[in-house]
Amino acid sequence: MTVVKQGNRISIRCFGGFDVMVNGHPVIWRRSKAEELFAFLLTRHDTFVAKEIIIENLWSGYEITKSLPLLQTAVCKIRNIFLMCKSEVRLIYANNRYGIFLSDTDCDYLKLESMVNDFQDGYPQSFEALEKACETLQCGLFDGRGFLWSESCTEYLHRKLSLMLCKIADHYHAQNDVLLEIEACKQLSRFSPIDDEAQLRYISVLRARGRKDTINRHGDWLRKTLQEEYGCGLPDVVEKALQERSE
C-alpha cells in the first residue's frame, strides 16, 4: 500500500483512466473498492454523502450487515494511504456521512467542473477552453474502470458542455461572426453526434453559407460515426435535412 508523505504534490487524472500520482509515482490501492470509493467521493468533493447512498452505488445488492464492514475497510485504506497528507486530502465522517475535501491538488475533473461552473454566457474567449473540455470528456470519465455510477456524472457534464457550446454559437450568430459560428456548431455536432438538434443546427448554418461540400462530408462522417460507435443509422429527420441541404 502506498502511503503519501507530508508535503508531496498530488495529481489526479480522472479522464482516460484513473490515476492518483504523488511526486510522479502512482498510488497503489491494493483494494479496488478503496479506489472506487475515493473516485465516488471525489466527484462529490467538498460535500458529505450518506452511507446509504454510498452503499447503494458501490455495494448494490449486498445486505447492510455485509456492506457496512466493506465500506469501513475501504475508508480505512484511503485514510492510511493519505495518512501523512491530511491537509491536502481529508476523508471526513460526520452524521453518518462521508466526504472528501481536497486542497492544493491538481485534478482534471476539478478543473473541468470549475470551468463549467464559472462559464459566462457568450464569452468568446472561453471557446478554446471549452474545446479542450469537450476533448477531455470524450476521453471517458474513469475510462476502463467500470464504475457504473460515473455514467450520471458524464451525462451531467455532457449536458452542461453542450449547452455552453450552444450559447457560444448563439453569441457568434448575434455578432454576425460566420466562421466562428460555424466552428462552434461543428464542435457541438461532433461532441453530440446522437443529438438531432445539434446536427440540424450545424446543417442549417452550413446551408445558409452555401457550404454544400461540407454538408456532404459531414453526412459521411455522421453516418460512419453512428454506425461504428452507436450501432445505429441516421434518424430520418437528419437524413432528410442532409439530402435537402446538399441538393
N, C-alpha and C positions, 0 to 999 in steps of 0.2 A: 504493500500500500504506500502510495506517495504521501508524504507529509510536507505541507507547504510551510516554509520558514518565514519569519517576520521580515518584512521589507521586500519580499520578492514581487516582481512585476507579474501580474496575472492578465492573460489574454484568453478570450473565449470566442471560438468560431462555431456558430450555430447553423450556418448555411453551407450546403455541400458536404455535410457530415456533422460531427460534434466533437470538438477538441478543446480541452482546457489545458492551457500551457502555463508553466511557471518558469520564467527565465529561459524560455525556449524549449523546455522539457515537458513532455506530456504527463498529465495526471493519470495514474493507473488506478482504475476504480475497483478492480477485482470483482465486485458485485454489480451486475448490470442494473439492478433496481436502484442502487445508490446513484448511479449515473442518471437514470431516468428521473428520479425524484429531484435531483439537482436541476435538470433541464426543465421539468414541470414548474418548479418554483421560480426558476429564472424568468420564465415567460410571464410570471405574475409577481415580479420583483417589487419590493417595497410595499407589499400588501400581505395580509395574513389570509391563509386558506384553511378552511375547516378540515379536520382529519377525515371526516366522512367524504368530502369531495375528493381529497387525495386518493383515498382508498377506492372510491368508485371509478377513478380514472386509471389507476395503476394496478389495482388488485381486484378488478371486477370479477365477480363470481366466487370470491373467497368469503368464507364465513368471517364475521368480525373477530372472533376469537383467534383466528389464524392470521388475519391480515394485520391486526394491530402489532403483533411482535415483528412482522416483516417490515412494517413501516418504521418501527423503533430501531431496528437493526440498520436500515438504510440511513436513518437520521444520524446514528452513531458513526457510521462510516464517513459521512460527509463532514461531521464535526471533527473527527480525527484527522482527516485529510487537511482541513484548514485550521487546525488547532493553533498554529503559530501565526495565523494571519487573520485574526478576528476583526481587525479594523477595516480590512478590505472585503471580506466575505463573512457575513454573520447569518447564521441559521438560528432564528429565534422562535421560541414556543411560548404562546400566551393564550389563555382561554380556549384550550382545545384546538388551537390553530397554529400552523407553522408558516414562517415567512423567510424568504431570502432577501437580505439587504446588502447591496454592493456599493463600493466606493473605490475610486482610483483603479478601475478595471476596464480594460479595452475589450469591448464586446460588440460584434457586428449586429447582433439582434437589438441591443440597446440603441445603437446608432441609427438603425433603420426606423425603429419605433419613435425615437426622438425627432427624426426628420419628418415623419408622418404627422406627428402631433404638433410640430412647430410650423408646418406649411402654411404659407399665406396665399390666399386666393389671387390668381392672376399675377404672381410674382415670377417674371420670366427667368430670372437668374437661378431659380430652383430647378429648371428643366434638366440641366446636366446632372445634378444630384439625383433627380427623380429617375432619369435613365439608368443610372448606376444602381439605384434602389431596386428597380424592376429586374435588372440583370441579376442582382443578388438574390432576390426572392425566387427567381427561376432556377437557381442552383438547388433549391429544395431545403426547407427547414428541417434540420436533423436528418438529412437525407441518408437513407440506409439503416437507420436505427429502428424503424418500425414502431415509432411512438404514435399510436392511433389518435390520441388526444391532440396531437400537434396539428391535425388537419384543420381544426377550427381556428387555430392561430393563423395558419396560412391563408384560409379563406378571409379572415378579417383584414389582414394586411393587403391581400389582393384587392378586396373591395375598396379599401382606402386609397391605394395607389391608382386604381382605375379611375376613381372619382377625381383625383388630383390631375391625372392626365387630361380628363375631360375639361376641367376648369382651365388648365393651361391652354388647351385648344380653343376654348371659348375666348380667352384673353387675346390670343393672337388673331382670332377672327375679328374681334372688336377693333383691334389695332390695324386691321387690313394687312397683316404680315402673312402673305400667302405661303411662302416657303416654310416658315416655322409652324404655321397651322397644319400644313400637310405633314410635316415631320412629327408633330405631336399626335396627329390622328394615326399615322403609320405606327408609331410606338404603341399606341393604345390597341390597335388591331392585332399586332404581333404579341402583345402581352396577354391579350384575352381572345385567342382565336375562336373560342366557342361562344363568344358574346355577339349575338346577331346585331345588336345596336352599334357596337364598335365597328363591325365590318361594314355595315350600311353607311355609317358616318364617313369612314375613310373612302369608300367607293364614291360617295356623293361629292366629297370635296375634290377628289381626283377628276370626276366628270365635269365639275364646274370649271376646272382649269384645263380641260381638254387633254388629260393625261391617259389616252386610250391604251397605249402600250403598257403603262404602269398598272392599269387596271387588269389587263390580261396576265401580266406577270404575277400580280398579287393573287389573282384567282388560281393560278397554277400552284403557287406556294400554299395557299389556304387549303386546297383540295388534298395536297400531299400531306400537310401537317395534320389535318383532321383524320385522315385515314391511318397514318403511321402512329400518331400519338394518342388518338382517342377512339380509333376503330369505327369511325362513322364518316358519312359523306356530308356534303354541303346541305344546309337547310334550303328548302325550296325558295324561301324569300331572298336569301343571299344569292343563290344561283341565278334567280331571275334578275336581280339587281346587276350582277356581273354581266349577264347577257345583254341587258338593255343598255348598259353604260359602255359596252365595248363595240357597239354597232357603228 
